Amino acid sequence: MTHKLALGWFSFSCCEDSSIIFTEMLNDHFDEWSKVIDFQHVRILKKNNKIHNLDVAFVEGAIASEHDEMKLKEIRKNSKKLVAIGSCAINGMPAAQRNTFDEGKMKEIEFLIEKFHQAKKVRTIEEVVKVDDRVMGCPMSETAFLDVLNKTLKEFKIT
Ligand code: SF4
């Protein structure tokens, strides 16, 4: 085996609990995974991260600003496969809760939306870019993540 799976992990607007699950899984699987995975962009692991020529990008959270949208598009451009992680990334909820606010509540939070340069509507990952696979759960299911990861290793002929 010459090639390792170039992996990126990214978080947008959310509570980042799937990142915590991923960190816990790294405690158990790091030795085995480091033989077949190049952790190219994983901020919980290292300071210097690159978004370039990734095999797979795992993305949690919803897209709440133009800045997030641009970053997600950059990730998509640099990833052969993109996997949405968890309910916020897949369905928007609960991160997109403000989309359901009535007019009065929207008025109340208007100043915050402006202050933090947020978009009018929070969007799912799929509303912005093409998604190739999904890991359900809130936070993500460990078993579903392992299934997608193992499937991806096979797709990229890394065993
Ligand atoms: S899907 Fe659930 S665990 Fe994941 S970021 Fe959203 S609220 Fe948090």
Residues whose N, C-alpha, C, O or C-beta is under 5 A from the ligand:
A	BS01	SF4	C14 C15 E16 D17 S18 G86 S87 C88 M93 P94 G137 C138 P139
